[in-house]
Amino acid sequence: MRSNCPSCGAEIDFQSKVSLYAVCGYCRCQVLRKDLDIERIGEVAELQEDGSPIQLGTRGRYRNQGFSVIGRIQIRFPKGFWNEWFLEFDGGGNGWMGEAQGLYGICFEEEADSSLGTWEELRVGKAVSIGKHRYLVKEKQTARCIGGEGELPFLVKSGYDAPLVDLATNSSRFATIDYSEDAPIVFVGNYFEFDQLSFQDLRPIAGWDGYPTKGVPSLEVKSFQCVTCGAALEVRSPGASDIVSCASCGSTLDARDENFQLLKQYDKKIKKRKVHIPLGSRGKLFGNHELEVIGFLSREVIYEGVSYKWGEYLLWSPYVGYRWLTESNGHWICLWTAIGIPRKVGSSKPRYGGKGFAHFQKSSAKVIFCLGEFPWKIAIGDKSILDDFIAPPQILSREKNDDEVVWSVGHHADVEVIWKAFGLDEKKIKNPTGVGPVQPNPLRERFRDIRWAFGVGVGLLVLTQLFFSIMSGNERVFSQHYRYEKTKKEETHRTASFELSEGMDNLEIGISTDVSNNWAYFPMALVNETTGEAVNFSSEVGYWSGRDSEGSWSQGSKNGRVLLGPIAGGRWYLIINADSPASSVKYNVRVVRDVLTWGTFWKCFFLLLAPFMWYAFRTFMFEVARWKESDHPYFESE
Amino acid sequence: MNSMSRSRLFCLLYGLVLSFYLCLSHVQGEGSSSSKKVSKVPPNLRDNPRVYRTHYFYGK
């Protein structure tokens, strides 16, 4: 339905059947649709510039269905602006898209359950069931509605407060409960990445090309002079940033104020921190989207009297929002706000994205230096409690301050990747020192291979040994009992000849005796009857036993074993000599052909084990170095 | 071929060489005890164990 504004005459076009109200884009007059006519209700306050890339007319796709943005309500939170865009779907039906700082959540109104509870009853962290899903209260705040534009299904009153409860799950699913009316209004939906919604006809923003936009750029970088020292400053994300920090004098200025009013003047003696990536640098680190470095801050923790400092770069794109890049000892981590609340948040091993994270470090961090612009009113001295959980190369971080708990997720980035992404001078590359918290263990991949090969190698050895244990003849070719008498002069025996099978097999000569608390020595020779070739060898046995205060004991063995090899086939006999201090020794000599041996098997096993153990040790030592800086080191230092 | 598969291949070859060595030792009739070979014992010594003992076991 098309009509004209009763106030200024401009054309007003109602695209949605459910839209009862519309705001004139020229005179901000709000009108009510009445059958084929419209009626003036009043005026709506001017909306604030918030740097949003969405505009009336923007198109997108939600689960294979196209939609158009036809209206908007702008809401002001203590942390910035939030937009609720009213959507008209191509197949009919309407929905809302919440948008702020690169976060896009599409939601729909759902019937409120009477068991929801009142605003006062819902505490942060409380579990709430809506429909079939269970949510946790993430945030409670009173937002202020600034105004609206375009078509809307209800009357927008400017400047009213809306008590809102944000609920989250451990996935992208979320819910919002609006307590601004008598009965709570519930919206449920899902968060999406910018790329998932296939936007078209976005708002053009000067300096950011390559996006499907429509219209003339209406938002540009603001250049001005610092009100304190006159240094040239810029607001690179106008509408989105709350403050600008001057690099020259350290003053913090209000980025939303027309005159960039001074918010805070810091001591000029504050030591400046080294900034590796200059403000204004752009690079692609997070997918295909270019992001610009707009802010830098340095934080410090004091642990046992020692100061540990690191730098954090704030990156921004009007389309995908904010990302963080942290640098500590040359180790870089890319970070972004986690969508949803991780599972088992109360434990030391929370789970996020199907992955378990181990607690690494808890610290109380303080901002010691800041530069550039930020979407909140950052101040030197700001404190927060940080908890880092790691699953290298990924990290999950919880930041807690007086007002909120924020979960961030990220991953390690090689310094070369950072330098290349931002086109930095390779000569000035800062090589990392030590081991980073989520630096990938370079030996882990190789160790995985070694472990695999060790398993395969041991398998091959066992199979080979099993094969030869089946194939071994284990044939007894001779056995004879003898008696050694010390008083007799003839203690040397020549055995009967025995036949050894053809081939070069080994030969076991076993001796079993009845020595007790004594020893016996048997020098022997295996002689080939035909060739006269001989093999001289010996075996010694000794066995002692007794009883003492701790009970009975024994030592040594009554039996001996000699393994000869390889021995050729043919007829052989033994020459056996015996010697012992005992008066008499009964003994049995037996000869077994082709017995299974284990010596080489164990030699090969240890040769396989050696590289495995070496890599296991090195992999472990890398982890020792990583966890050395954590709250849970492998070895406590003195 | 990436480095991962190269190291796997190298380790696998190492395992195969060791298995082959184990095979060889079994085929050749491995023994483990120390022994001393005498190329040819004279018949008079062979047939007389006491003399053999004196000559070879106690080195007289």
Interface residues (C-beta under 8 A of the other chain):
Chain A: E445 R446 D449 I450 W452 A453 F454 V456 G457 L460 L461 L463 T464 Q465 F468 E490 T492 H493 R494 G503 M504 D505 N506 L507 P523 A525 V527 T531 G532 E533 A534 V535 N536 F537 S538 V562 L563 L564 G565 P566 I567 I575 N577 D594 T597 G599 T600 F601 C604 L607 L608 P611
Chain B: M4 S7 R8 F10 C11 L12 Y14 G15 L16 L18 S19 Y21 L22 C23 S25 H26 Q28 G29 E30 G31 S32 S33 S34 S35 K36 K37 V38 S39 K40 V41 P42 P43 R46 D47 P49 R50 Y52 R53 Y56 F57 Y58
